Amino acid sequence: MQASRWWVALSGGADSVALLYALCARVEGKGVPLIQAIHVNHGLHPDAEQWRALCQRHADALGVPLVVANCRVTSSGRGLEADARSVRYRAFEAELAAGDVLFTAHHADDMVETVFLRLLRGAGPRGLASIPEQRACGAGVIFRPFLDVPSSALRAAVEAAKLDYVTDPSNTKTQQDRNYLRQNVLPLIAQRWPGYRETVRRAAHLQALTQQRLASLPLDRRTTTFGEPALSIDRALGPPELAAQIHQWLGEAEIESPDQVRLAELARQALTASHDRLPELSWGRHCLRVWRGLIVRAADPTAFTTFPREVIVGDALKGSWGRLDWKPVSDNIGLRAGMRARVVSSGE
């Protein structure tokens, strides 16, 4: 794969250790791009420093530069696993330059678990397509070469080579959905259907093809005066069809959709609400707002806390939330200079 630099996401687990050694062995002496590794320290485990040290030893043994990203995971209400993942990928995006490729050790079991979890959450074709082999990440690209390889094979290879690796004790705690699925559910499925991994992977591939066809359908994308992305509301559609369009539109922007019930309700209100109503849906750091025949992807709703509580007409303002300027009009339609206006959020 042509690239400026090759990166390896190195957690210290058996999968990522196998990836680092396999990649270095494959490219040795072949004049390939510089290989670097990146280790993300989430600061969530007391042994995190030992894991970093292990990654450093492996990197030093192979002559691979290692970048350590120390991060802090804050709760968003989506769960610890999702929050840690968001932090991890932000760290990757911060390092990848244009033309860089990041190799990650996602394997066949990761793909199958992801399909089951998304199915239980009511995902559509985009979610059930599971983990893509390649996708954009910041200015670079993520590539996952092990999606056809079971985790047992990677672990066996590392142990056969007598390479040290980390075993995260949190992986055995079944309070987390993925661990519960891995420890309790999938072993039972394997007893009855030993070939389930290949079957699920085949189903995921078919869902990916369906998603590609859906992505080719036209969406009437717009941009508001303030530069916010928007989707035109087609009133010939019913709520389920409009909800599907919104889901597709969010997916194109790599935004995880809210649950289907809330999305369907927003679509219903968008089609039926009177002009003086502004239906809105907020989740996490995202917000959709219905306005003048559009569904607008508004700014982060949490940013409202930084807005000034009052503005004076004619006085320009600037802050972390953006900039406010005023434009004079000649038709006597507008706000009077010097008057005070209170800033409110939607629904106040």
Buried (B, 14 or more C-beta within 10 A) or exposed (E): EEBEBBBBBBBBBBBBBBBBBBBBEEEEEEEBBEBBBBBBBBEBBEEBEEBBEBBBEBBEEBEBEBBBBEBEBEEEEEEBEEBBBBBBBEBBBEBBEEEBBBBBBBBBBBBBBBBBBBBEEEBBBBBBBBBBBEEEBBEBBBBBBBBBBBBEBBBEBBEEEEBEBBEBEEEEEBEBBBBBBBBEBBEEBEEEEEEBBEEBBEBBEEBBEBBEEBEEEEBEEBEBEEEBBBBEBEEEBEBEEBBBBBBBBBBEEEBEBBEBEBBBBBBBBBBEEEEEEBBBBBBBEBBBBBBEEBBBBBBEBEBBEEBEEEBBEEEEBEEEBEEBEBEEEEEEEEEEEEEEEEEEEEEE
